[in-house]
Amino acid sequence: MIEVEVKAHAPQDQGALEEKLVKIGARRVGEEFQEDLYFNAPHRDFAQTDEALRIRKVISGASEKIFITYKGAKMDEVSKTRKEIEVGVEDAHKVADIFQNLSFRPVATVRKNRIIYTMNDLIITLDGVQGVGNFVEIEKEIEEGANTTEALDEIFATYSMMGIEDGFERRSYLELMDIH
């Protein structure tokens, strides 16, 4: 699966942004807290190869879900489009222990509060990232080998409808923390 994603710095007034989202037809579907523990590999430096490996805890209400995610290198110069492989697991501590026993080392933890909207086949999130700031992410999943241009056009058109024309950010939250 390819995740076509564009991130932007969020405007100061989140209430006005949420009103715009509703006005353009987006539907609020949830709110969650995410904690991402990132690892680096013993055989190559993910900061150099533009890859990521993380364990994500997602807490929404009383439920907690855990995922392992691998993200490949970014595929273009304007977005964060990349291959993404994700699988659910039961125990974050055991997975971290496995990774560390294979000489993968934890490098940083990213924590964020996320408000989630959907519109057509887009996922729009409003992220408050601890120590980094507030962002909007719009993403669309497409099949591997599919053309990303249409998805990017749809994403940028949605940003335009939201009144966001600049402030786009290709760096990951991990890179923005300047720890990687």
Protein Blocks (a to p, Z undefined) as FASTA:
>chain_A
ZZddddddddfblmlmmmmmmmnopacfbdcdddddddddfkbcfklnopacddddddeh
jbccdddddddddfbfkbccdcddddddfblklmmmmmmmnopacfbdcddddddddehj
accdddddehibccddddddddehiafklmmmmmmmmmmmnopaghiafbdfklmnomZZ
